[in-house]
Amino acid sequence: MKKFLIKISYIVLPIYIIMLGLVAYVTLYISPRADSDLGSLALIPFGVEYSQSLMKYGMEDTLFIKVNHTEELRNIHVNVLTVGDSFSQQGNIGYQNYMPGEGLAVANCKRSLYENPIQYACNILDWGVVDSTNVDVLVVEVVERDLALRISDFKESKVEVPEPESAPDGEKRNANEWSLLRARDFILYRFAGRSPVYVVNLNRDFFSSREPDKLYFYDGDIKNGLTIGEAVIPKVKNVFDLLTHKAHERGIQLMLIVAVDKYDLYQDYITDNPYPPKRVNEDVRDIFGDIPEVMLCKYCLLPLLEKGEKDVFLFDNTHWSYKGSEAVGKELSRRVNLLMRQ
């Protein structure tokens, strides 16, 4: 038995040592350098130098109100209330922080209050926690890749006013947590072609990073739909009309803003693009035409690319940079001021 165990150890021990080394490598080297959302998602060690170099351009103060509980909405008094996904949760470098400079008071609902921004916007109108006494314009923001899904999942339902939510912050994974699963993911992403982050070449330098002509983007930009399907198109219009009607009943103007996917914004600059074109924004524009109540962020940001501006989106992230936020915030402010004068 002893000889058998010794022989087995010759096989098991090297495997154990290799696995331990791999876990240590991923935990101690890769994870601390993969702190951006794309880096963390696909275990890509982009490093921190790039993000740190741009942090100095962000505003030091938060100039908008953060709403942590639904019941707080009854006591706010602002021109603009924003309800949105992660593009509306960028804090001091978010688009909301550029709106007070345009003369607007702004509040933003915390992301943990809801799953679907469109549904939540409908709910707070039904609950009567916002009306013309405390909000002028309700802005609903949805990222392009999730728009059709959010619309499809929307349900018109009458519900009771909820109890105040505790809305705790989600626990974040410790970047230095030792995990065999993360080591496994690293192998699958790096060597088995299963990374959730794609990378392509661009026809010029678009970033101030160490790979200025590379575009890293989330695979959901493509997999979640390149167009708005024919079956969803009528519901897009119907849901927007319903929300607009509910808002007007409360004396509020409603706006929908669509945050552009990273792939969509840069797709025409990809060399030998192996992926099909995306036209969700064009589909939305075909549905609504050019109206101030529907804002497609793609057309705020494309002029920056055409001028040769770098870092409109963040190199290592799915979100736009402070430059994108400023452009979106100023255009949104222009439209809000236009609606408030009507």
C-alpha positions in Angstrom: 0.0 0.0 0.0 2.8 2.3 0.9 4.5 1.7 -2.5 1.2 2.4 -4.2 0.8 5.7 -2.4 4.3 6.7 -3.3 3.7 5.9 -7.0 0.5 7.8 -7.0 2.2 10.8 -5.3 4.6 11.0 -8.3 1.5 11.8 -10.5 -0.6 13.7 -8.1 2.1 15.9 -6.5 3.3 17.5 -9.7 -0.3 18.2 -10.8 -1.0 19.8 -7.4 2.1 21.9 -7.6 1.2 23.1 -11.1 -2.3 23.9 -10.1 -1.1 25.7 -7.0 1.3 27.7 -9.1 -1.4 28.6 -11.6 -3.7 29.8 -8.8 -1.0 31.8 -7.3 -0.1 33.4 -10.7 -3.7 34.3 -11.4 -4.3 35.6 -7.8 -1.1 37.5 -7.2 -0.2 38.7 -10.7 -3.2 38.7 -13.1 -6.1 39.8 -10.8 -4.4 42.9 -9.3 -3.7 44.1 -12.8 -7.2 43.3 -14.1 -9.2 45.8 -12.2 -11.2 47.3 -15.1 -14.5 45.7 -16.0 -13.1 44.1 -19.2 -10.0 43.1 -17.4 -11.8 41.5 -14.6 -14.3 39.9 -16.9 -11.7 38.1 -19.0 -8.7 38.2 -16.7 -6.7 40.5 -18.9 -3.9 42.3 -17.0 -4.3 45.7 -18.5 -2.6 47.3 -15.5 -3.6 50.5 -13.7 -1.4 53.0 -15.4 -4.0 53.8 -18.1 -6.9 54.4 -15.8 -4.8 56.4 -13.4 -3.6 58.6 -16.2 -7.2 59.6 -17.0 -8.5 59.9 -13.4 -6.9 63.3 -13.0 -9.4 64.7 -15.5 -12.5 63.8 -13.6 -14.3 66.2 -11.3 -13.5 66.0 -7.6 -17.0 66.5 -6.4 -20.3 64.8 -7.1 -22.6 67.5 -8.3 -25.8 65.5 -8.5 -28.0 63.8 -5.8 -27.7 60.1 -5.3 -31.0 58.4 -4.6 -30.5 55.2 -2.5 -34.1 54.4 -1.6 -37.3 54.7 -3.6 -39.0 56.7 -0.8 -36.4 59.4 -1.1 -37.9 60.3 -4.4 -40.8 61.9 -2.7 -38.5 64.5 -1.1 -36.3 65.5 -4.0 -36.8 68.7 -6.0 -34.8 68.5 -9.3 -35.0 69.3 -12.9 -33.8 65.9 -14.0 -34.1 62.4 -12.5 -32.1 59.7 -14.2 -32.9 56.0 -14.1 -30.4 53.8 -15.9 -28.0 50.9 -16.0 -24.2 51.1 -15.4 -23.7 54.0 -17.9 -25.7 56.0 -15.4 -23.6 54.9 -12.4 -20.2 56.4 -13.2 -20.2 58.8 -10.3 -17.9 61.8 -10.7 -17.1 61.0 -14.3 -20.7 60.3 -15.2 -22.7 62.3 -17.6 -24.9 63.6 -14.8 -22.0 65.4 -13.3 -21.7 67.6 -16.4 -25.3 68.7 -16.3 -25.3 71.1 -13.2 -22.8 73.2 -15.2 -25.6 73.7 -17.7 -27.9 75.1 -15.0 -29.7 71.9 -14.1 -30.4 70.2 -10.8 -30.0 66.4 -11.2 -30.7 63.2 -9.2 -29.8 59.6 -10.1 -31.4 56.4 -8.8 -29.0 53.8 -7.5 -28.7 50.7 -9.7 -29.5 48.3 -6.9 -33.0 49.6 -6.8 -34.0 47.8 -9.9 -33.2 45.2 -12.6 -34.9 46.9 -15.5 -34.6 50.7 -15.7 -37.7 50.9 -18.0 -39.8 48.9 -15.6 -38.6 51.0 -12.6 -39.4 54.2 -14.4 -43.0 52.9 -15.0 -43.3 51.8 -11.4 -42.3 55.1 -9.8 -44.8 56.9 -12.0 -47.5 54.4 -11.0 -46.6 54.7 -7.4 -46.8 58.5 -7.5 -43.4 59.1 -5.9 -42.5 61.5 -8.7 -44.6 64.1 -10.3 -44.4 67.7 -11.4 -43.9 69.0 -7.9 -40.5 67.4 -7.6 -39.2 66.4 -11.1 -39.4 68.2 -14.5 -37.9 65.5 -16.7 -37.6 61.8 -16.2 -34.6 60.3 -18.1 -34.5 56.6 -18.8 -31.1 55.3 -20.0 -30.6 51.8 -21.4 -27.4 50.5 -23.1 -27.9 49.5 -26.7 -27.1 45.8 -26.3 -29.9 45.4 -23.6 -32.6 47.6 -25.2 -34.6 44.9 -27.0 -34.4 42.6 -23.9 -35.5 45.4 -21.5 -38.4 46.3 -23.8 -39.4 42.6 -24.2 -39.3 42.0 -20.4 -41.4 45.1 -19.7 -44.8 44.5 -18.1 -47.5 47.1 -17.5 -48.7 46.3 -14.0 -50.3 48.1 -11.1 -48.4 47.5 -7.9 -48.6 48.9 -4.4 -46.1 51.5 -3.1 -43.1 49.4 -1.8 -41.5 49.6 1.6 -38.3 51.6 1.6 -35.5 49.4 0.2 -32.3 48.8 2.2 -30.5 48.7 -1.1 -27.2 47.4 0.2 -24.1 47.6 -1.9 -23.3 44.3 -3.6 -20.3 42.6 -2.2 -17.3 42.8 -4.4 -15.0 39.9 -5.1 -11.7 40.3 -3.4 -9.2 40.8 -6.2 -6.7 38.7 -4.3 -9.1 35.9 -3.4 -7.5 32.5 -4.1 -9.8 30.6 -6.5 -9.3 27.5 -8.5 -12.3 28.4 -10.6 -10.7 31.7 -11.6 -7.6 29.8 -12.6 -9.7 27.5 -14.7 -11.3 30.5 -16.3 -7.9 31.9 -17.1 -7.0 28.7 -19.0 -10.3 28.7 -20.9 -10.1 32.3 -21.8 -6.4 32.3 -22.8 -6.0 29.0 -24.5 -9.5 27.6 -25.4 -10.9 30.6 -27.2 -13.7 31.2 -24.8 -12.9 34.7 -23.6 -16.0 37.0 -23.2 -13.8 39.9 -24.5 -12.9 40.2 -28.1 -10.0 42.2 -29.5 -9.7 43.7 -33.0 -7.3 46.1 -34.8 -8.3 49.7 -35.6 -7.2 51.7 -38.6 -5.5 54.4 -36.4 -4.7 55.2 -32.8 -7.9 55.7 -30.8 -6.5 55.3 -27.3 -3.6 56.7 -25.2 -2.9 53.2 -24.0 0.1 50.9 -24.7 -2.1 49.3 -27.5 -3.5 52.5 -29.0 -4.9 50.8 -32.1 -6.6 47.8 -30.4 -10.3 47.6 -29.5 -11.3 45.4 -26.6 -15.0 44.9 -26.3 -17.6 42.7 -24.6 -18.9 39.8 -26.6 -22.5 40.8 -25.6 -22.1 43.8 -27.9 -22.6 41.3 -30.7 -24.2 38.3 -29.1 -27.1 40.3 -27.6 -28.4 41.4 -30.9 -27.2 43.3 -33.9 -30.6 44.8 -34.8 -34.0 45.3 -33.2 -36.0 42.3 -34.4 -39.2 42.8 -36.3 -41.3 41.3 -33.5 -39.9 43.8 -31.0 -40.2 47.0 -33.1 -43.9 47.6 -32.3 -43.4 47.1 -28.6 -40.5 49.6 -28.6 -42.9 52.3 -29.8 -45.8 51.1 -27.6 -43.7 51.0 -24.4 -42.2 54.5 -25.1 -45.7 55.9 -25.8 -47.0 54.3 -22.6 -44.2 55.8 -20.4 -44.7 59.1 -22.1 -48.4 59.1 -21.3 -47.8 58.1 -17.7 -45.2 60.8 -17.3 -47.5 63.5 -18.8 -50.3 62.4 -16.4 -47.9 63.3 -13.6 -46.9 66.6 -15.4 -43.4 65.3 -16.3 -41.6 65.1 -19.6 -40.0 61.8 -20.4 -36.8 61.1 -22.3 -35.2 57.8 -23.5 -31.4 57.8 -24.0 -29.6 54.8 -25.6 -26.0 54.4 -24.5 -24.0 53.1 -27.5 -22.1 49.9 -27.4 -18.3 50.1 -27.7 -18.3 47.8 -30.7 -21.0 49.8 -32.5 -19.2 53.2 -32.0 -15.9 51.9 -33.4 -17.1 49.3 -35.9 -16.4 51.4 -39.0 -12.8 51.9 -37.9 -12.0 48.2 -37.5 -9.6 46.8 -40.1 -10.8 43.6 -41.8 -13.8 43.5 -39.4 -14.7 39.8 -39.0 -18.0 40.7 -37.3 -21.3 41.8 -38.9 -22.4 45.4 -38.7 -24.6 46.6 -35.8 -27.5 48.9 -36.5 -29.6 49.1 -33.3 -29.3 52.8 -33.2 -30.3 53.1 -36.8 -33.4 51.0 -36.1 -34.4 53.2 -33.1 -33.9 56.3 -35.3 -36.2 54.7 -38.0 -38.8 54.0 -35.3 -38.9 57.5 -33.7 -37.3 59.8 -36.2 -35.4 62.8 -34.9 -37.2 63.9 -31.8 -35.7 65.5 -28.7 -37.3 62.9 -26.4 -35.2 60.1 -27.8 -31.4 60.6 -27.6 -29.0 58.2 -29.3 -25.6 58.7 -27.7 -23.8 57.2 -30.7 -24.4 60.5 -32.6 -23.0 62.6 -29.8 -19.8 60.6 -29.8 -19.1 59.9 -33.4 -18.1 63.5 -34.1 -15.4 63.2 -31.5 -14.0 60.1 -33.3 -14.2 61.9 -36.6 -12.1 64.7 -35.2 -9.4 62.2 -34.1 -10.2 62.4 -30.4 -8.7 59.6 -28.3 -10.2 57.8 -25.3 -13.8 58.6 -26.1 -14.5 55.2 -24.6 -12.1 53.7 -22.1 -9.5 51.4 -23.6 -10.0 48.7 -20.9 -13.6 49.2 -20.2 -17.1 48.8 -21.6 -18.0 52.4 -20.7 -17.2 55.8 -22.2 -14.6 58.0 -20.6 -15.0 61.5 -19.0 -14.9 62.8 -22.6 -17.9 60.7 -23.6 -19.7 61.7 -20.4 -19.2 65.4 -21.0 -20.5 65.1 -24.6 -23.5 63.1 -23.5 -24.2 65.3 -20.5 -24.1 68.6 -22.5 -26.3 67.2 -25.3 -28.8 65.8 -22.8 -28.8 69.2 -21.0 -29.6 70.9 -24.2 -32.5 68.7 -24.9 -33.8 68.9 -21.3 -33.8 72.7 -21.4 -35.6 72.5 -24.7 -38.3 70.3 -23.2 -38.7 72.4 -20.1 -39.4 75.4 -22.2 -42.2 73.7 -24.1 
